[in-house]
Amino acid sequence: MVLKTFGWSFAVTALGLVAAVLYDGWTALGLVAILSVLEISLSFDNAVVNAGILKKMNAFWQKIFLTIGILIAVFGMRLVFPVVIVAISAQLGPIEAVDLALTDKDQYQQYVTDAHPSIAAFGGMFLLMIFLDFIFEDRDIKWLGWLERPLSKLGKIDMLSACIAMIVLLISSMTVAKNAHQHGGTHADKTETVLVSGLAGLITYLIVGGLSSYFENKLEEEEEREHEEEEAAKRSGKPVSAVKLAGKAAFFMFLYLEVLDASFSFDGVIGAFAITNDIVLMALGLGIGAMYVRSLTVYLVRQGTLDDYVYLEHGAHYAIGALAAILLITIQYEINEIITGLIGVVLIGWSFWSSVRRNKALEAAEGKAESSDDKAEVSV
């Protein structure tokens, strides 16, 4: 099971490390290894959240997530995205931006650092909306009941998440954006940039998340229609493609996963510049880490881990909320990537421990119930 799920990750790791040695020697290998660990530690909560969505998709779309999805994650977010940032912020053409990334790495890093306020605002708002929608939803299983019960009642107010997110964006634009961190330790007023980017993040979430939720609600109806059409096809002797029937719903869920992954990758891409400003090494290291996150997501789905440890999804979403806050704070202040990663690990570890305790308590209660039933039968 482990080899089947992580086989491609092991292969990509080997190829990536060999490519690093061939590119710039053993030092490059060490940097790529460090970047891989950084990406995994920062994105473990991403894997848990992704697993909660991916388990609703069939095996075909799970394979798409591991193949086409990983190409988008590695080449799109870890290689193309930083170049696009430079091209937009420096008003350069794509070819000029790539040349700058390969020939003048210090200048390239400067452009990316100066563009951080817009990246942080976009990613922060997108992740904040995910967190708010989660905690305002009335769920049967609650982890921090003292907090989640009153919030689920407040969640009955229409558009509450969007209102709170816009208030947070306004506060951020009037505080941290006024003195945004720039390359070399300087600061600049990025109020307009943060407002526009934050609104773009909010709109992206509302569009993609809204479409995903709509088609997710249609899944049961599509399954019923699929079954009816299969029965009709059997009677008429015509084959029916299950992938086609579920394709529309699965496509938008896949699209939502990719945007979610993109938002999670912001901190990893920015944090990688603290280790190296070589775009090739960044792509190799972060790409290897992204592959492990993908494999871990599928592993969690196939093992049914989220069903066994019911609070893991809660912990991951609280980690998302923390990451959203950190991204907005880093518009003005520098926060070490180790702190960012540890917050996510601690929250998920805490939720896992709470899940284990819950399972033991349920097992003990079931054991007592069975013992009581046995005594009752004996007495009869």
Secondary structure, 3 states (H helix, E strand, C coil): CHHHHHHHHHHHHHHHHHHHHHHHHHHHHHHHHHHHHHHHHHHHHHHHHHHHHHCCCCHHHHHHHHCHHHHHHHHHHHHHHHHHHHHHHCCCCHHHHHHHHHHCHHHHHHHHHHCHHHHHHHHHHHHHHHHHHHHCCCCCCCCCHHHHHHHHHHCCCCCHHHHHHHHHHHHHHHCHHHHEECHHHCEECCHHHHHHHHHHHHHHHHHHHHHHHHHHHCHHHHHHHHHHHHHHHHHHCCCCCHHHHHHHHHHHHHHHHHHHHHHHHHHHHHHHCCCCCCHHHHHHHHHHHHHHHHHHHHHHHHHCHHHHCCCHHHHHHHHHHHHHHHHHHCCCCCCCHHHHHHHHHHHHHHHHHHHHHHHHHHHHHHHHHHHHHHHHHHHC
